[in-house]
Amino acid sequence: MILNTGMRTDIPAYFSKWFLNRIREGYVLTRNPYNPLQVTRYRLDPEVVDILCFGTKNPGPLLPHLDEIGKFRTFWFVTMNPYGRELEPHVPYWKKSGGIYQGALPGVWAEGGVLEGLSDNCQRQVYGPLAH
């Protein structure tokens, strides 16, 4: 199973403590947004979860706890935008944080329209022919 945590909210940025508690407990409950009466329980165990995917603009709060999620394979999609604090007050300054996170996390880095971490072939599929 692929567990994608970034579709509805930014778990690493805003709910790291909650997520770590879910990892420790070994399960998570999720409510279907289209059918609020339907709640599904997912086992959080490396035998069941093939990879944890994180979509975030700020992986910083979860970085000190990578050892706790180290039993899982992870993939990170980190988006960095050049917006100021007035639009995104809780997002680190993109030029400062990019290099720090990029070396620490496996995944794709979206900065200024370029997807770093993907092969040229994968980028062509996303963007078309690349100009080098």
C-alpha positions as YAML, in Angstrom:
chain: A
units: angstrom
residues:
- id: 1
  name: MET
  ca: [0.00, 0.00, 0.00]
- id: 2
  name: ILE
  ca: [1.15, 3.53, -0.77]
- id: 3
  name: LEU
  ca: [0.20, 5.94, 2.00]
- id: 4
  name: ASN
  ca: [0.02, 9.46, 0.59]
- id: 5
  name: THR
  ca: [-0.24, 11.99, 3.42]
- id: 6
  name: GLY
  ca: [-0.30, 15.17, 1.35]
- id: 7
  name: MET
  ca: [-3.62, 15.21, -0.44]
- id: 8
  name: ARG
  ca: [-5.73, 17.07, 2.12]
- id: 9
  name: THR
  ca: [-3.28, 18.79, 4.45]
- id: 10
  name: ASP
  ca: [0.42, 19.33, 5.07]
- id: 11
  name: ILE
  ca: [1.12, 16.66, 7.70]
- id: 12
  name: PRO
  ca: [4.89, 17.35, 8.14]
- id: 13
  name: ALA
  ca: [4.37, 21.09, 8.56]
- id: 14
  name: TYR
  ca: [1.32, 21.16, 10.81]
- id: 15
  name: PHE
  ca: [0.61, 17.72, 12.24]
- id: 16
  name: SER
  ca: [3.99, 16.02, 12.80]
- id: 17
  name: LYS
  ca: [3.30, 15.20, 16.45]
- id: 18
  name: TRP
  ca: [-0.08, 13.72, 15.58]
- id: 19
  name: PHE
  ca: [1.43, 11.64, 12.77]
- id: 20
  name: LEU
  ca: [4.24, 10.34, 14.99]
- id: 21
  name: ASN
  ca: [1.63, 9.28, 17.56]
- id: 22
  name: ARG
  ca: [-0.23, 7.42, 14.81]
- id: 23
  name: ILE
  ca: [3.02, 5.65, 13.81]
- id: 24
  name: ARG
  ca: [3.61, 4.65, 17.46]
- id: 25
  name: GLU
  ca: [0.03, 3.38, 17.82]
- id: 26
  name: GLY
  ca: [0.31, 1.47, 14.53]
- id: 27
  name: TYR
  ca: [-2.85, 2.72, 12.84]
- id: 28
  name: VAL
  ca: [-4.65, 5.78, 11.53]
- id: 29
  name: LEU
  ca: [-8.35, 6.47, 11.07]
- id: 30
  name: THR
  ca: [-9.41, 8.55, 8.11]
- id: 31
  name: ARG
  ca: [-12.82, 9.93, 7.24]
- id: 32
  name: ASN
  ca: [-14.05, 9.88, 3.66]
- id: 33
  name: PRO
  ca: [-14.56, 13.56, 2.68]
- id: 34
  name: TYR
  ca: [-17.43, 12.58, 0.38]
- id: 35
  name: ASN
  ca: [-19.14, 10.29, 2.88]
- id: 36
  name: PRO
  ca: [-18.49, 11.58, 6.42]
- id: 37
  name: LEU
  ca: [-20.07, 8.48, 7.96]
- id: 38
  name: GLN
  ca: [-17.41, 6.25, 6.37]
- id: 39
  name: VAL
  ca: [-14.28, 5.95, 8.51]
- id: 40
  name: THR
  ca: [-11.46, 3.63, 7.45]
- id: 41
  name: ARG
  ca: [-8.72, 2.23, 9.69]
- id: 42
  name: TYR
  ca: [-5.31, 1.76, 8.05]
- id: 43
  name: ARG
  ca: [-2.50, -0.26, 9.63]
- id: 44
  name: LEU
  ca: [0.75, 1.68, 9.83]
- id: 45
  name: ASP
  ca: [3.22, -1.15, 9.60]
- id: 46
  name: PRO
  ca: [6.13, -1.56, 7.15]
- id: 47
  name: GLU
  ca: [4.77, -5.02, 6.30]
- id: 48
  name: VAL
  ca: [1.62, -3.35, 4.92]
- id: 49
  name: VAL
  ca: [2.83, 0.12, 3.87]
- id: 50
  name: ASP
  ca: [5.24, -0.04, 0.94]
- id: 51
  name: ILE
  ca: [6.04, 3.66, 1.06]
- id: 52
  name: LEU
  ca: [4.99, 6.80, 2.95]
- id: 53
  name: CYS
  ca: [4.59, 9.78, 0.63]
- id: 54
  name: PHE
  ca: [4.72, 13.29, 2.02]
- id: 55
  name: GLY
  ca: [3.61, 16.38, 0.14]
- id: 56
  name: THR
  ca: [4.72, 19.50, 1.98]
- id: 57
  name: LYS
  ca: [5.98, 23.04, 1.81]
- id: 58
  name: ASN
  ca: [7.79, 22.68, 5.13]
- id: 59
  name: PRO
  ca: [9.31, 19.32, 6.10]
- id: 60
  name: GLY
  ca: [11.26, 20.97, 8.94]
- id: 61
  name: PRO
  ca: [9.04, 19.94, 11.89]
- id: 62
  name: LEU
  ca: [9.31, 16.25, 10.95]
- id: 63
  name: LEU
  ca: [13.06, 16.20, 10.21]
- id: 64
  name: PRO
  ca: [14.19, 15.69, 13.83]
- id: 65
  name: HIS
  ca: [12.01, 12.57, 13.94]
- id: 66
  name: LEU
  ca: [13.18, 10.79, 10.80]
- id: 67
  name: ASP
  ca: [14.57, 7.98, 12.95]
- id: 68
  name: GLU
  ca: [11.02, 7.23, 14.15]
- id: 69
  name: ILE
  ca: [9.71, 6.79, 10.63]
- id: 70
  name: GLY
  ca: [12.95, 5.18, 9.43]
- id: 71
  name: LYS
  ca: [11.39, 1.72, 9.38]
- id: 72
  name: PHE
  ca: [9.29, 2.91, 6.43]
- id: 73
  name: ARG
  ca: [10.46, 3.81, 2.96]
- id: 74
  name: THR
  ca: [9.62, 7.47, 2.35]
- id: 75
  name: PHE
  ca: [9.20, 9.76, -0.61]
- id: 76
  name: TRP
  ca: [8.95, 13.54, -0.29]
- id: 77
  name: PHE
  ca: [7.42, 16.03, -2.68]
- id: 78
  name: VAL
  ca: [8.55, 19.41, -1.39]
- id: 79
  name: THR
  ca: [7.20, 22.54, -3.07]
- id: 80
  name: MET
  ca: [9.08, 25.79, -2.62]
- id: 81
  name: ASN
  ca: [7.44, 29.02, -3.79]
- id: 82
  name: PRO
  ca: [8.98, 32.49, -3.84]
- id: 83
  name: TYR
  ca: [6.01, 33.99, -1.99]
- id: 84
  name: GLY
  ca: [6.59, 36.30, 0.94]
- id: 85
  name: ARG
  ca: [5.54, 35.93, 4.56]
- id: 86
  name: GLU
  ca: [2.36, 37.90, 3.89]
- id: 87
  name: LEU
  ca: [1.01, 35.02, 1.73]
- id: 88
  name: GLU
  ca: [2.65, 32.03, 3.44]
- id: 89
  name: PRO
  ca: [3.58, 32.97, 7.00]
- id: 90
  name: HIS
  ca: [4.43, 29.41, 8.10]
- id: 91
  name: VAL
  ca: [6.58, 28.41, 5.14]
- id: 92
  name: PRO
  ca: [10.37, 28.80, 5.37]
- id: 93
  name: TYR
  ca: [12.06, 31.13, 2.92]
- id: 94
  name: TRP
  ca: [12.51, 28.97, -0.17]
- id: 95
  name: LYS
  ca: [16.05, 30.02, -1.13]
- id: 96
  name: LYS
  ca: [17.32, 29.33, 2.38]
- id: 97
  name: SER
  ca: [15.59, 26.02, 3.06]
- id: 98
  name: GLY
  ca: [15.89, 24.23, -0.28]
- id: 99
  name: GLY
  ca: [19.48, 23.08, 0.06]
- id: 100
  name: ILE
  ca: [19.00, 21.95, 3.64]
- id: 101
  name: TYR
  ca: [16.03, 19.71, 2.90]
- id: 102
  name: GLN
  ca: [17.15, 18.54, -0.49]
- id: 103
  name: GLY
  ca: [20.14, 16.66, 0.85]
- id: 104
  name: ALA
  ca: [18.18, 15.04, 3.68]
- id: 105
  name: LEU
  ca: [15.08, 13.69, 1.97]
- id: 106
  name: PRO
  ca: [14.54, 11.39, -1.02]
- id: 107
  name: GLY
  ca: [11.99, 12.75, -3.43]
- id: 108
  name: VAL
  ca: [11.09, 15.43, -5.92]
- id: 109
  name: TRP
  ca: [11.85, 19.10, -5.50]
- id: 110
  name: ALA
  ca: [9.68, 21.65, -7.27]
- id: 111
  name: GLU
  ca: [11.39, 25.02, -7.38]
- id: 112
  name: GLY
  ca: [10.77, 27.69, -9.97]
- id: 113
  name: GLY
  ca: [9.13, 25.27, -12.39]
- id: 114
  name: VAL
  ca: [11.93, 22.68, -12.35]
- id: 115
  name: LEU
  ca: [11.46, 19.25, -10.87]
- id: 116
  name: GLU
  ca: [14.77, 18.24, -9.34]
- id: 117
  name: GLY
  ca: [15.37, 14.64, -8.44]
- id: 118
  name: LEU
  ca: [13.70, 13.27, -11.57]
- id: 119
  name: SER
  ca: [15.58, 11.94, -14.56]
- id: 120
  name: ASP
  ca: [15.45, 13.94, -17.80]
- id: 121
  name: ASN
  ca: [13.11, 11.28, -19.21]
- id: 122
  name: CYS
  ca: [10.65, 11.74, -16.33]
- id: 123
  name: GLN
  ca: [10.85, 15.52, -16.64]
- id: 124
  name: ARG
  ca: [10.05, 15.27, -20.37]
- id: 125
  name: GLN
  ca: [6.90, 13.34, -19.49]
- id: 126
  name: VAL
  ca: [5.89, 16.14, -17.12]
- id: 127
  name: TYR
  ca: [7.07, 19.20, -19.06]
- id: 128
  name: GLY
  ca: [7.89, 18.08, -22.60]
- id: 129
  name: PRO
  ca: [11.36, 18.50, -24.19]
- id: 130
  name: LEU
  ca: [13.93, 20.12, -21.90]
- id: 131
  name: ALA
  ca: [16.13, 22.99, -22.98]
- id: 132
  name: HIS
  ca: [19.67, 22.42, -21.69]
...
